[in-house]
Amino acid sequence: MVGRVRRLLGAVVTGLAAMVVLTAGTGTAAQAGRAAPKPPPAGVDITGDGLTEPLRLRADSQPAHVLAVIDQVNWFGRTGSRTGPKAADLGPKYTVVVLAGNAPKQTYDLYPLAKGGPRVYRPAKQPDRRKTNAGWFLGRLSMSETLRTAGVPLERQFDTVSGGVGGGERVIPEEALNPAEDIGEAFGELQRLLLLNAAVMLVITSGLAGIALLVRRRTR
């Protein structure tokens, strides 16, 4: 069962890499009836602060980690910001190289602990020589934990929310995580609203009664 799940994850990661890499050029058309060649397995190499040697992850042995790391860089637009944070605010840098088989295709610089939120820099010069624009992008909130679980020596971030884009600070206020307090406040607001409505109805009823009494006296 474990082997079947691993093979399934490997197939998913390989398919994702085929979409992300966007290799240049196309091969000659396959002959009729011949199956298309199987794409090479995906992989990522990670280098950076605290790593004495490259961290090599491959889809056939670590499909979940490869998929998670690729997910950090596979959603950027064609253009990013021309300027990024100050160098002093970037924190540790980790370079991620996406591979198809043993061939490097794309490279990105990840800054999971940047001040104001994770950042990614995409260089204009890519290993596969495809044309792209250099740019800075906001990273996913889960960047630090994704790299840590993959083997990068980073401290665990307890207060980040998985997924999404932005910084590493909690995006939901602490008081918003207390449902009992929210329910109590909701009932209090409802009670005040009901009392206000009752007071308004009492004033309106008293006014109508007074008007009716005045009209009755004048018509006698």
N, C-alpha and C positions, 0 to 999 in steps of 0.2 A: 504493500500500500504506500509506504514512504517513497519507494522508488518510483511508483507511478505518479505521485504528486510532484516529485522532483523533476521528472521528465516533462510533466505538463507545465510547470513553472518555467522550465528551460525553453520550451517552445514559445511561451508567451513572451519571455524576455527577448528571444531571438527575433520574433516578429516585430516587437517594439523597436529594437535596434535598427531593423531594416527600414522602419519609417523615419527614425530620428536621423540616421546617418546621411541619407540623401546622397548616395555615392554618385560621382560624376560619370557621365557616359552610360551607354547601354550596350549590351552584347548583341551578337547576331541572333536573328530569330531562330527559335528551336524548331526542329523538324516536327512535322505533324505526328501526333501520337506520342511524342517523347515528353516525359514529365519535366517540369521546370527544375533547374538545379536547386538544391537545398541551400538557403543562405547560411553563411558561416555563423557560429555561435557568437553571441554578444559578450562583451567584457568591458571592464573599466580598470584603469590604473590610477591610483591616488598617491600623490607625493605632497609633502609639506611639513609644517612644524611638528616636531616630535616623532616623525617617522624616519628611522635610520635607513630604511630601504623602501622601495615602492610597494604599496599594498595592491596586490593583483587579485581581482575578483573575476570569476568566469561563470557564465550562465549554466554550464553543465554541472558545476559543483556547488555554486552559491547563487542560485537563480533569484531568490528573494532579495538579497543584498544588491545584486546588479540592477534589478528592476527598480528598487527604491532609489538608488543613486542616480540612475538615468532619469527618473521622474523629477529630480531636482533641476534638470537642465533641458528638458524636452518640450517646454511650453513657451519659450521666448518668441517674441515677434521679430521681424526682420531688422528693426532698428531699436536701439536703446538710448539711454542718456549718454551724452558725450563726456560728461564729468561725473565722477563718483565722490564718495566721502574723502576727507583728508586722510593721508597715510597714517596719521597717529590714531585715527578712529576706526581703522579697518580690522585690527586684531589679527589673529593667525590666518595664514593663507594656505589653501589646499588646492592643488591643481588636479583636475579630473580629466582624464583622457578616455574617450569612448572608442571602443575597438569593435571591428567586425572580424572575427577570427583573431589573427595576430596583427592586422593592419589598423593602425590608428587613423581615426576619421575626424574626430572633433576634440577640441580642448577648451576647458573653461577654468577660470580661477574663482574659487569659492571662499567667501569670508563669513563663516557661520556666526561669529561673535562680533560683527561690526556694530558700532554704536548707531542706534536707531533702527536696527534690524539687519538680518542677513542680506548680503549682497553677492552678486555674481558678475564677473567681468568676462566678456567674450572677445577674445582677440580677433583682429581682422585676418591674421595669418592662421589658417587652419591646416592640419596635417594632410587632408585630402585635396588641398589646393583649391577648394571651391571658393567662390567669391562671397564674401559676407562683410557686414559692417561691424566695426568694433563698437562696443557699447556696454554700459552698466545697466544691470537689472536688479529689481528687488527679488530677494530669494524667498523660498518657502519658510514658514515658521518651523517646520520640522527638520530643517537642514542639519542643525547641530546633532540632534538625536539620530538622524539617519546615518551621518558619518560616524558617530560614536559606535552605534551597533554594528557598523560594517568593519570596525577595527581601528578607527582614528582615535588617538589618545585625547579625548575631550571629556570635560566633566559633564556629568548628567544634568540636564536641564529639566527641573521638575515643574516649572511654571509656564512652559510653552504649550501652545495648542497645536496638535498635529494638523498638517495641511495648511492651505491658505498662504497668503503672501504678507510679508511685513516683518516686524522686529521680533525680538525674543522676549518681550514683556507680555504679561497676561493681558489679553485683549478683552476679557470679561471681568468687570469689577468684582471685588471680593464680596460685597454686599449682594450682588446679583446672584451669587451662588447659594443663598440662603432662602429656600422656598417657603419655610414657615414664616419668616419675616415678611416676605412678599404677600402671602395670603392674609396675614394680619393687617397689613397696610391696605390691602384691597377691601377687606371688610370694613375697616374704619372709614375709608372714603365713601363706601356705599351707604353706611349708616348716616354720615353727615349729609349726603345727597338726599336721602329719604327724609331726614328732619327738615332740610331746607324746602323740599317740595311740599311737605305737610304745612309748614309755616306759610308758604305762598298761597296754598289752597285755602287756608283759614282766613287770610287777609281778603282774598277774592270773594269767598263766601260771605264774609261779614259785610263787605262793600255792597254786594248784590242785595243782601237782606236789607241793608239800610236804604238803598235806592228804592227797593220795592215798597218798603214801609212809607217812605216819603211820597211816592207816587200815589199810594192808596189813600193817604190823608188828603192830598190835594184833589183827588177825584170825587171825594164825598160831597 
